[in-house]
Amino acid sequence: PVELRCEYQTAPLGIDCPQPRLSWTLVSRHRHEVQTAYRILAASQARLLSPGCADLWDTGQVRSAASLQIPYAGKPLATAMRVYWKVCVWDGAGDGSAWSPIAHWQMGLLRARDWQASWISAAGSGNDGTNPAPAAMLRKAFQLPGRARRATLSVTALGLYEIHLNGRRVGDHLLAPEWTDYRTRVQSQTYDVTRWLRRGDNALGAILGDGWYAGRLGMSDGILHRRRGVYGTRPLLRLQLRIELQDGRTLTVGSDASWRGTTDGPIRRSDLLDGEVYDARREMPGWDRPGFPAADWTPVSLEGGAEPRIVAQPNEPIRQIAWLTPIALTEPKPGVYLFDLGQNMVGWCRLRVRGQRGVPVTLRYAEMTNTDGTLYTANLRGAPQVDRYLPRGAGVERFEPHFTYHGFRFVEVSGLSRRPALHALTGVGFNSAAREVGQFECSDPRLNRLWRNILWTERANLMSVPTDCPQRDERLGWMGDIQAFSQTAMFNLDLAAFFTKWCQDIRDAQADDGRFADFSPHPYGRNERFTGTPAWGDAGVIVPWLAYVNYGDTRLLARQFLAARRWVDYIHARNPDLLWRRNRGNDYNDWLNGDWIRQRGWPTHGAAVPNEVFATAFFAHSTELVAHMAAVLGRRPDAQHYQQLFEQICETFNRNFVGPDGGIQGDTQAGYALALDFDLLPAWLRPLAARRMVEAVHRYHEHLSTGIQTTHRLMLELTRNDCNALAWQLLTNRTFPSWGYMLDNGATTIWERWDGYVRGRGFQDPGMNSFNHWAFGAVGEWLWRNIAGINPDPAHPAYERCAIRPQPGGGVTWARAR
């Protein structure tokens, strides 16, 4: 056994569930090997990990093939306890393996009273709800009377934080503690800082940014008429350092009234949408070290009032994952330099600059360029994406932001006294650092490019929540987009921990009457607006179900079940005739379907599935999945009730929307794709509806007219209904609209719209024109299922069994995937 994991993570710190789940991976030189039994040992010290000595847990030989999510069932675990563990397994012949390498996890602060620290802020810090404010800097000097055996730092913030200890930045997390509904829940992170402490004088420092808590949020201007500070206007810190000395004593250093703060530091403003302004002339060398003269810093303010629940972060942190060197440098205007990174990406830039003291150097970010070579920024709407650096004027300086992120391929730099070198700028990409588990390759280089574009798009939009786009003034956790993309996402990356966190966001955002939100987290009144929309709300059922299919996570399913059931009950209560006609929220329908395309000669109507057909199809599908969830969880009455309800909805759907010739009201590609993919039709009607679906594709001259909810479903149903050649044709088309057209026009990520850019016409409506949007990338599921041939089996989740069923075509002569 290798790759030992606890709660999906390797050697995690700060676990706060009393029975963490353990997993491992099996490797063997031989094919057809199976695990028939396992034995786990767990102990408080590594030296005790031997049979008969393990003082916390010894399972003995357990006859089981399970290697995922084995719940810890040993002695009770205490706050801050470190647990060491290892495992061995037996194969089909009854032979035992060697013991795995030793792994460990550490418990966090399990009870609210374990936090011996206060919420603090710098006096006078915070913004006024309209204008940004400087980042607060906080520090505390303290004495350590002996050598540290182990030191654990637990940190959270309302806002964003960077922590420093004795002149070093702690950890590699970015934009921590990440986005949750801060009115309900805030995440904490835990770091091992033992090696950075020393006997005698020590110093802790923190920098606080506005982030999602106090900064701008997507669409807040229009919805709440509030520029920033939807949750609060003053960033707060809560921190606790627990030090175990070698002589056995334990000390705690927490955030309290003894800390001091200032807002006179170099970060003059920082915002996720706006960017960062950094004045290097205000730097304070040694501010995070012992002995720094902080007499002009003021005592911090203690913050009371209602507190959100602090929970350990269950998902991978946001980390830097890519560093890109520019491929070109141009000068579209005198003194204005444009770097091309060659890849649409998300993050920021690191700039090496020799500037004049106090003369601003400005970095502007964008995905595309205009025909004259300047930045195309119209599609950013109200997100400036501008960083500004004011040099010290002391030789070569390096600038890298702290509390922002941008979506871009091109970076414009101005304010330099001379032309920069190509290597003066580096693109730094970061996102929620989920592990890449899927690799796809085939004989067609264009399909390989398409898959890479899908993967880049996926990474770009995993930023603590699954965003719709990473560049404009939106960046919300839109439910409908990830609902369509989720299976593709899980083929590519291990998102078990990510979806564990985000499904909690979904539950936090659920309205009192059962409506799921259109986006989660929902900062704009979960009972009032942007809730209850078909396909968007249904993500609260579909995503956790697919997570179960891919990862076998019954705990996630159990936590989500009541919320999923309330969603279906909400729809049913308001539509007792089983047609979802009423209470459909914003009713987005099949967003960005063919009727949205603006091109001479393209049909202006006929692509959109009728709203009632669309909504009722999703009502039926969510109802069936709730029945499946109940069956998995052993809730037989629920399973029977919702299965019967599903069958009744199907009967009503067919009676009202489907003709005897298989025609579905609206006669759209999308309508047939939904009815077939959700299995709403009786067996005898399926081939008739499939034939009508093919005819609908022919009407569009073998092109797609589907939107973000039905494009991948159409592709899947064409192949399932013996029309694989047509699916291949749609996949490999190079004429507009198609994925091939995007590739031929330089796309390195997936566009939001089929016609985001059209040769000879230019850009589409800038109000909704992202070039990094994963919804149409959901075709990745078709690549995995039908080129790679990998098909998960819901009856045997976590790939205990799966069907390998490739569907050759398109001139592809070979494919490989894992």
URMO-V746863 format. One line per field, one symbol per residue. ss: DSSP state (H for helix, E for strand, L for the rest). phi: phi as a letter, one per 30 degrees, with the letter a starting at -180 (. if undefined). burial: 1 if it has 16 or more other C-alpha atoms within 10 Angstrom, else 0. A space follows every 50 residues. Layout:
# URMO-V746863
ss: ???
phi: ???
burial: ???
This chain:
# URMO-V746863
ss: LEEEEELLELLLEEELLLLLEEEEELLLLLLLLLEEEEEEEEELLHHHLL LLLLLLEELLLEELLLLLLEELLLLLLLLLLEEEEEEEEEELLLLELLLL LLEEEEELLLLHHHLLLLEEELLLLLLLLLLLLLLEEEEEEEEELLLEEE EEEEEEEELEEEEEELLEELLLLELLLLLLLLLLEEEEEEEELHHHLLLE EEEEEEEEELHHHHLLLLLHHHHHLLLLLLLLLLLEEEEEEEEEELLLLE EEEELLLLLEEELLLLEEEEELLLEEEEEHHHLLLLLLLLLLLLLLLEEL EEELLLLLEEEELLLLLEEEEEEEELLEEEEEELLEEEEEEEEEEEEEEE EEELLLLLLEEEEEEELEELLLLLEELHHHLLLLLEEEEELLLLLLEEEE LLLLLEEEEEEEEELLLLLLLHHHEEEEEEEELLLELLLEEELLHHHHHH HHHHHHHHHHLELLLELLLLLLLLLLLEHHHHHHHHHHHHHHELLHHHHH HHHHHHHHHLLLLLLLELELLLLLLLLLLLELLLLLLLHHHHHHHHHHHH HLLHHHHHHHHHHHHHHHHHHHHHLLLLLLLLLLLLLLLLLLLHHHLLLL LLLLLLLLLLHHHHHHHHHHHHHHHHHHHHHHLLLHHHHHHHHHHHHHHH HHHHHHHELLLLLELLLLHHHHHHHHHLLLLLHHHHHHHHHHHHHHHHHL LLLLLLLLLLHHHHHHHHHHLLLHHHHHHHHHLLLLLLHHHHHHLLLLLL LLLLLLEELLLEELLHHHLLLLLLHHHHHHHHHHHHHHLEEELHHHLLLL LEEELLLLLLLLLLEEEL
phi: .bhdbbhicchdcidccdbdccbaccbadcdidbdcabbccbbdbddcdb eiceccabdidcdaddbbhdddbcdecceidcccaabbbccddidddddd edbabbdcddbedddcacdbbdeidjccibcdbdddbbabcaccdaddda bbccbbackcbbcbbhicddicdchdcicbdddcabdcbbbdcedcdbdj dbbcbbcccdhddccdbeideddchbdaiddacbdbbbbbccccdddjdb cbcbdadddbbaccddddaaadcdjbcbcddcebeidccdiddcdddced cdccidcddcbdddcdddbdbabccecabbbdbeicccccdiadbblacc bcbccdeiddcccccadbbdddiddcceddhccdhbcbbcddibidcbcb dbbaabcabcbccbjddadddeddbbdccbaeddddccbbabdceddddd ddddddddddccbibdddacbddbhcddddddedcddeedddbdcdddde ddddedddcdddcjddddbbebdcjdccahbiceidddedcddddddded bidddddddceddddddddddddcbddicdcchchdhdhdeidedddcae jcecajcddeeddeddddedddddddddeedddicdededdddddedddd ddeddcbccdcidcejhcedddddddddhccdedcedddddddddddddc hhbdbdcddbddddedddddcibddddddddceccdcadddeddcidcbd ddbecebbeicjddeddabdcbbdeddddeededdccdicbdcedbdiie bbccbdbdliidcaabab
burial: 11011111100111110011111100000000001111111111010111 00011111000000101111010000101111111111110000010011 00111111110000111111111011101001111111111000001111 11111111111111111001001111111111101111111111001000 01111111111111111111000000111111111111111111100000 00111110111110111111111111111100000011110000001111 11000000011111111111000111001000000111111111111110 11111100111111111100000111111101111111111110000011 11111111111111110001010011111111110001111100001011 11111111111111111111111111111111111111111111111111 11111111111001111111111101100111111111111111111111 11110110011011111111110000011100111011111111111100 00000111111111111111111111111111100001100110110011 01110011000111111111111111111110001110111111111000 01111111111111111110001101110111100111111110001111 11111111000011000111111111111111111111111101001110 010001110100000000
